[in-house]
Amino acid sequence: MLAALFAARSGAKVTLLEKNEKLGKKVYITGKGRCNCTNLCDVEDFLREVPRNPRFLYSALRLMDPEGFLALLNSLGCETKVERGRRAFPVSDHASDVTKALENGLKNQGVAIRFRAEVSRILTAGGQASGVALTSGETLPANAVIVCTGGLSYPSTGSTGDGYRWARETGHTVTACRPSLVGLRTQEAWPAQLQGLTLKNICLNAAACGKIFYSGQGELLFTHYGVSGPLAIECSAHLPDQAPVSVTLDLKPGLTAEQLDQRLLREFAAAGKKQLATVLQGLLPQRMAALLPGVLGVDGKTPCSQVSGKARALIGTRLKALPLTVTGTQDYNEAIVTRGGVDVKALNAATMESKKLPGLYFAGEVIDVDAHTGGYNLQIAWSTGALAGKSAGERP
Ligand SMILES: Cc1cc2nc3c(=O)[nH]c(=O)nc-3n(C[C@H](O)[C@H](O)[C@H](O)COP(=O)(O)OP(=O)(O)OC[C@H]3O[C@@H](n4cnc5c(N)ncnc54)[C@H](O)[C@@H]3O)c2cc1C
């Protein structure tokens, strides 16, 4: 949508081809239907939220940064608000208002929008992109083609990876794709018993081959397959290729190991005949307090006065570092973004044009750039789309 809008604003005659029956089907489900459409931070902060190829985005963000996008939305009649963590949303809390505003902008700019128009391949002539072929058999000649087909996640919204195929067919490298911003599967079965429980303000450290590659503090949700929630989802963006990954949960980040041990000592002494699992409720949510002793091989019914020093030390150690083994992630049906994509080395970051096939441009999630949650992924799509559109529209 942004690519078409900016190409038209540059004076080009533009046709937007969408295989769905409406625009921005994925936008409708973003931010739980509220569309966290950007993050109102400066460019340096923005790039810190982009684990892969952040510098590729400089020119795109220079053309249109988060403030610029909000100004555009406002000018198209969609008012916005900024919430905790500088996350921006439409005032109405309806993602559909973002799409409606952009669609109106496209119509006012004279963009021809064709629905149920599925592109099957890119046409080339004389070493340049020369148009597209549709699955219907129709061909459309063009001076420039912008591929904004998204990634592979939530394929029901239309992102089925077609752009990756076209990229390969036209001589581009596509780096390995995998689901990202997604729940983590664990080898241990006990998280399933806590399904639905959220732990707040805990720390998660993840390591592979003895090296910590992610540390974060926040919320974790237990699920039938392992863990999800903000911490697990952010961690998934940093997973190395090789599994398994060792995760430890610090359930009491506010206390040092010594402070925690002192507290356990005090509370167990004061609790006398009360059962261990009951007393742990002072430190953990009830369900977790009931489950944890068993996970550690300690009987939760043990009266606190009879908990051995060894068992107390084990409980203290595990409260500070509860181990989990991550064996993989949930699949694309649940992943917020796709990691990997069209290799940025073959793209001109100042225009989004292919260095291999002049006249062919890429924008959005199809490129090998992805970010954390917080409005960054949509902003990447808006900014790279705007830059690709402007550049393609200005193409002689
Ligand atoms: C559940 C969920 C929640 C999210 N929430 C947020 C959020 O709040 N904030 C945020 O920043 N990001 C969020 N994201 C990520 C964000 O939605 C995407 O990164 C972004 O939509 C990518 O934009 P895009 O234009 O590159 O691709 P898409 O939005 O996937 O659009 C690609 C379009 O291309 C069309 N298409 C594909 N192939 C063809 C073809 N062959 N012919 C014609 N048309 C085709 C598709 O139908 C689709 O409409 C969320 C993602 C999910 C799945």
The ligand as an SDF file (V2000), in Angstrom:
LIG
                    3D

 53 58  0  0  0  0  0  0  0  0999 V2000
   -0.8310  -11.9890   14.3990 C   0  0  0  0  0  0  0  0  0  0  0  0
    0.1340  -10.9190   13.9600 C   0  0  0  0  0  0  0  0  0  0  0  0
    0.1850   -9.7310   14.6670 C   0  0  0  0  0  0  0  0  0  0  0  0
    1.0950   -8.7330   14.2890 C   0  0  0  0  0  0  0  0  0  0  0  0
    1.0740   -7.5640   14.9830 N   0  0  0  0  0  0  0  0  0  0  0  0
    1.9470   -6.5790   14.6170 C   0  0  0  0  0  0  0  0  0  0  0  0
    1.8870   -5.3170   15.2590 C   0  0  0  0  0  0  0  0  0  0  0  0
    1.0050   -5.0400   16.0910 O   0  0  0  0  0  0  0  0  0  0  0  0
    2.8240   -4.3890   14.8950 N   0  0  0  0  0  0  0  0  0  0  0  0
    3.7690   -4.6370   13.9330 C   0  0  0  0  0  0  0  0  0  0  0  0
    4.5960   -3.7670   13.6700 O   0  0  0  0  0  0  0  0  0  0  0  0
    3.7890   -5.8140   13.2710 N   0  0  0  0  0  0  0  0  0  0  0  0
    2.8940   -6.7680   13.5650 C   0  0  0  0  0  0  0  0  0  0  0  0
    2.9000   -7.9530   12.8750 N   0  0  0  0  0  0  0  0  0  0  0  0
    3.8560   -8.1110   11.7360 C   0  0  0  0  0  0  0  0  0  0  0  0
    3.3630   -7.3360   10.5230 C   0  0  0  0  0  0  0  0  0  0  0  0
    1.9740   -7.5470   10.3360 O   0  0  0  0  0  0  0  0  0  0  0  0
    4.1000   -7.7400    9.2470 C   0  0  0  0  0  0  0  0  0  0  0  0
    5.4950   -7.6870    9.4720 O   0  0  0  0  0  0  0  0  0  0  0  0
    3.7150   -6.8310    8.0870 C   0  0  0  0  0  0  0  0  0  0  0  0
    2.3330   -6.9580    7.8050 O   0  0  0  0  0  0  0  0  0  0  0  0
    4.5170   -7.1410    6.8280 C   0  0  0  0  0  0  0  0  0  0  0  0
    4.0130   -6.3390    5.7910 O   0  0  0  0  0  0  0  0  0  0  0  0
    4.2230   -6.7280    4.2710 P   0  0  0  0  0  0  0  0  0  0  0  0
    3.4940   -5.6870    3.4780 O   0  0  0  0  0  0  0  0  0  0  0  0
    5.6340   -6.9630    3.9940 O   0  0  0  0  0  0  0  0  0  0  0  0
    3.4830   -8.1300    4.0860 O   0  0  0  0  0  0  0  0  0  0  0  0
    1.9660   -8.5580    4.3410 P   0  0  0  0  0  0  0  0  0  0  0  0
    1.3050   -7.6700    5.3250 O   0  0  0  0  0  0  0  0  0  0  0  0
    2.0000  -10.0160    4.6230 O   0  0  0  0  0  0  0  0  0  0  0  0
    1.2720   -8.2990    2.9390 O   0  0  0  0  0  0  0  0  0  0  0  0
    1.5960   -9.0550    1.8040 C   0  0  0  0  0  0  0  0  0  0  0  0
    0.4430   -8.9470    0.8210 C   0  0  0  0  0  0  0  0  0  0  0  0
    0.8470   -9.4820   -0.4290 O   0  0  0  0  0  0  0  0  0  0  0  0
   -0.2240  -10.2380   -0.9560 C   0  0  0  0  0  0  0  0  0  0  0  0
    0.3250  -11.2640   -1.8440 N   0  0  0  0  0  0  0  0  0  0  0  0
    1.1620  -12.2690   -1.5220 C   0  0  0  0  0  0  0  0  0  0  0  0
    1.4500  -13.0110   -2.6150 N   0  0  0  0  0  0  0  0  0  0  0  0
    0.7660  -12.4660   -3.6420 C   0  0  0  0  0  0  0  0  0  0  0  0
    0.6410  -12.7930   -5.0170 C   0  0  0  0  0  0  0  0  0  0  0  0
    1.2600  -13.8660   -5.5590 N   0  0  0  0  0  0  0  0  0  0  0  0
   -0.1260  -12.0050   -5.8170 N   0  0  0  0  0  0  0  0  0  0  0  0
   -0.7880  -10.9180   -5.2910 C   0  0  0  0  0  0  0  0  0  0  0  0
   -0.7260  -10.5860   -3.9790 N   0  0  0  0  0  0  0  0  0  0  0  0
    0.0450  -11.3430   -3.1780 C   0  0  0  0  0  0  0  0  0  0  0  0
   -0.8760  -10.8630    0.2850 C   0  0  0  0  0  0  0  0  0  0  0  0
   -2.1880  -11.2630    0.0080 O   0  0  0  0  0  0  0  0  0  0  0  0
   -0.7780   -9.7200    1.2920 C   0  0  0  0  0  0  0  0  0  0  0  0
   -1.9050   -8.8950    1.2810 O   0  0  0  0  0  0  0  0  0  0  0  0
    1.9730   -8.9480   13.1930 C   0  0  0  0  0  0  0  0  0  0  0  0
    1.8980  -10.1320   12.4790 C   0  0  0  0  0  0  0  0  0  0  0  0
    0.9950  -11.1150   12.8440 C   0  0  0  0  0  0  0  0  0  0  0  0
    0.9180  -12.3800   12.0340 C   0  0  0  0  0  0  0  0  0  0  0  0
  1  2  1  0
  2  3  1  0
  2 52  2  0
  3  4  2  0
  4  5  1  0
  4 50  1  0
  5  6  2  0
  6  7  1  0
  6 13  1  0
  7  8  2  0
  7  9  1  0
  9 10  1  0
 10 11  2  0
 10 12  1  0
 12 13  2  0
 13 14  1  0
 14 15  1  0
 14 50  1  0
 15 16  1  0
 16 17  1  0
 16 18  1  0
 18 19  1  0
 18 20  1  0
 20 21  1  0
 20 22  1  0
 22 23  1  0
 23 24  1  0
 24 25  2  0
 24 26  1  0
 24 27  1  0
 27 28  1  0
 28 29  2  0
 28 30  1  0
 28 31  1  0
 31 32  1  0
 32 33  1  0
 33 34  1  0
 33 48  1  0
 34 35  1  0
 35 36  1  0
 35 46  1  0
 36 37  1  0
 36 45  1  0
 37 38  2  0
 38 39  1  0
 39 40  1  0
 39 45  2  0
 40 41  1  0
 40 42  2  0
 42 43  1  0
 43 44  2  0
 44 45  1  0
 46 47  1  0
 46 48  1  0
 48 49  1  0
 50 51  2  0
 51 52  1  0
 52 53  1  0
M  END
$$$$
